[in-house]
Structure formats: C-alpha cells, structure tokens
Amino acid sequence: METPAGYGVVLVTTGNMQEAEAIANALVEAKLAACVSLLPIHSIYTWQGKLHKEQEWQLLIKTDLAQFPAMEAKIKEMHSYEEPEIIALPIVASSQAYLQWISQQVKNQE
C-alpha cells in the first residue's frame, strides 16, 4: 500500500509561460514528474539588494521525491534564472489512488 512518504510537490517559478511549459513538458516526458500545473502569479521579492515586482509563472510539480536530484538538474539546465526557486514540499495526506497514479507515471530509480 502506498503512503504519502516520499511523494511531494515541487515549486518552481519562471519568468514567462513559454519557459514554464518547456520545463513542464521536459519533466513529464522524462518521467521525472507525473503532472505539472501552471499558474500565473505576481511575485514581490528582493534580489541582489533590489525590490522586484514581477509577473511570473508557478509550476506545481507532482512527483516521487526520489526524483528530486534529477529533476533539479533538468530544471537548472533549462531555466533562465541565475538561481531558480526549486522547493520540494512533502505530501502529508492523499488518496491512495492518486499516489498510485503518481507512482505509475514517474520512473522508479530502484
């Protein structure tokens, strides 16, 4: 029986929809992610001592966190930001059927 341990959502922001879609496609095609949802967002942050207010795209990447190192490498390879946001959050509760689906979509590293 699947448990939530080991599954998660990875957050990544990009500067435009084209880059977000390219990264999402690459992750799903490489079986590093089961699904990537894309959302337009407005971010306010400090970078290199300056306040920025930017329109960005948020990727919500559903995956087996065992894939995180390979996923991080692929994102950094494709991403235009000097230091992209790549944050993994564990799934603490989910339906068993959804976790099974993630498992079936994402390649197993064992």
N, C-alpha and C positions, 0 to 999 in steps of 0.2 A: 504494500500500500504506500502511495506517495505521501510525503509530508512536506509542509512548506519549507523546511530547512533546505537550503541550497538553491532555492528559486528566488528571483528578485526582479526589480525594475531598475533599470539604469537610466539616469537622466543625462541628457546631452543637449546643449543649446548650439544653434548655428545662426549665422547672420542672414541667411535667406532660405527660401523654400527649396530652391534647386539643390543646394548643398545638403539640406535635411533629407530630401528624397533620395539623393545619390547614396548617402551614408545608410539610410534605412534599407534601400534595395540591396546594397552590398552585404549588410549584416544578415538579412533574411536569406539571400541567395547562398551565402557561405554557411548557413545553418548555425550561425552564432546567436541568432535571435529568432524567437517564434513569431513575434509580431512587434511592429513599431508604429506607435500612434504619433501623429504630428500635430502640434498646436501652435498657432501664432500667439506670441506673448510680448509684453512690454517689460524690459529689464532696466533696473537702475542699479548701478554698481560703480565701484571705484577701481580703476585700472591705471597703474603707473602714476598714481597721485592725482588723477583727474576723475571727476564725476562724469559718468556716461549715462545717457538715457537712450536706449536703443530698442527698435523693433527686432525681435529675434524669433526663431522657431525652436520649440521644445520638442525633443524626441523622448518618448516614453517607451523604453525598450524592455520587453518581457523576455526573460531568459533563464537558463540554468546558470547560476553564478560561477560554476566551474569554467565557463566560457569567458569569464571576465578578462584574463590576461590577453587572450587572442582578440577579443572584442576591442579592448583598449588600444592595442597595437594597430588594428584596422582603422579605428576612428582617428587616431593621431596621424596615420598615413594619409588620410583623405581630408582632414579638417583644415580650414584656412586660419583658424585662430592660433596664436602663438602658444597659448595654454588653455585648451578647451576644457569646459566643465564635463567631467565624466564621473558621476557619483552613483554608486550602487546602493540600493535600499532593499533589505530583505522583505520577502512576502511573509507575513506572520500568520495569515489565515487565508484560505482559499478553498474553493470546491475541489474535491479530488479529481473530478473530470477535467477541470481547467489545467491543473498541474500535470495530469497525464498528457494532455494535448501539448503543453509546452515541451515536455519530455520527448514526445514523438517528433516534434518539429526541429529540435535543437540536437546537433550531433553529440554523441556521447564520447567523452575523452578517455574512457577506460580502456 
